[in-house]
């Protein structure tokens, strides 16, 4: 396993220290999870990323109609 030493600004360090009651192992685990998620986003295949964005946009569009309106009833019906 490789190690990386991070320098945090005082506010960020204090926030993490308070959030995890000074448990350094919990802070390290939290930071590892955050970094892993961010790196995974950048490693996504561009086609997968485009597909994900398309699905999210479609879902947002379908949820955007007001209940009871005429346009709401036809959204997502394939025509």
Secondary structure as a PSIPRED ss2 file (coil, helix, strand):
# PSIPRED VFORMAT (PSIPRED V4.0)

   1 X C   1.000  0.000  0.000
   2 X C   1.000  0.000  0.000
   3 X C   1.000  0.000  0.000
   4 X C   1.000  0.000  0.000
   5 X C   1.000  0.000  0.000
   6 X C   1.000  0.000  0.000
   7 X C   1.000  0.000  0.000
   8 X C   1.000  0.000  0.000
   9 X C   1.000  0.000  0.000
  10 X H   0.000  1.000  0.000
  11 X H   0.000  1.000  0.000
  12 X H   0.000  1.000  0.000
  13 X H   0.000  1.000  0.000
  14 X H   0.000  1.000  0.000
  15 X H   0.000  1.000  0.000
  16 X H   0.000  1.000  0.000
  17 X H   0.000  1.000  0.000
  18 X H   0.000  1.000  0.000
  19 X H   0.000  1.000  0.000
  20 X C   1.000  0.000  0.000
  21 X C   1.000  0.000  0.000
  22 X C   1.000  0.000  0.000
  23 X C   1.000  0.000  0.000
  24 X H   0.000  1.000  0.000
  25 X H   0.000  1.000  0.000
  26 X H   0.000  1.000  0.000
  27 X H   0.000  1.000  0.000
  28 X H   0.000  1.000  0.000
  29 X H   0.000  1.000  0.000
  30 X H   0.000  1.000  0.000
  31 X H   0.000  1.000  0.000
  32 X H   0.000  1.000  0.000
  33 X H   0.000  1.000  0.000
  34 X H   0.000  1.000  0.000
  35 X H   0.000  1.000  0.000
  36 X H   0.000  1.000  0.000
  37 X H   0.000  1.000  0.000
  38 X H   0.000  1.000  0.000
  39 X H   0.000  1.000  0.000
  40 X H   0.000  1.000  0.000
  41 X H   0.000  1.000  0.000
  42 X H   0.000  1.000  0.000
  43 X H   0.000  1.000  0.000
  44 X C   1.000  0.000  0.000
  45 X C   1.000  0.000  0.000
  46 X H   0.000  1.000  0.000
  47 X H   0.000  1.000  0.000
  48 X H   0.000  1.000  0.000
  49 X H   0.000  1.000  0.000
  50 X H   0.000  1.000  0.000
  51 X H   0.000  1.000  0.000
  52 X H   0.000  1.000  0.000
  53 X H   0.000  1.000  0.000
  54 X H   0.000  1.000  0.000
  55 X H   0.000  1.000  0.000
  56 X H   0.000  1.000  0.000
  57 X H   0.000  1.000  0.000
  58 X H   0.000  1.000  0.000
  59 X H   0.000  1.000  0.000
  60 X H   0.000  1.000  0.000
  61 X H   0.000  1.000  0.000
  62 X H   0.000  1.000  0.000
  63 X H   0.000  1.000  0.000
  64 X H   0.000  1.000  0.000
  65 X C   1.000  0.000  0.000
  66 X C   1.000  0.000  0.000
  67 X C   1.000  0.000  0.000
  68 X C   1.000  0.000  0.000
  69 X C   1.000  0.000  0.000
  70 X H   0.000  1.000  0.000
  71 X H   0.000  1.000  0.000
  72 X H   0.000  1.000  0.000
  73 X H   0.000  1.000  0.000
  74 X H   0.000  1.000  0.000
  75 X C   1.000  0.000  0.000
  76 X C   1.000  0.000  0.000
  77 X C   1.000  0.000  0.000
  78 X C   1.000  0.000  0.000
  79 X C   1.000  0.000  0.000
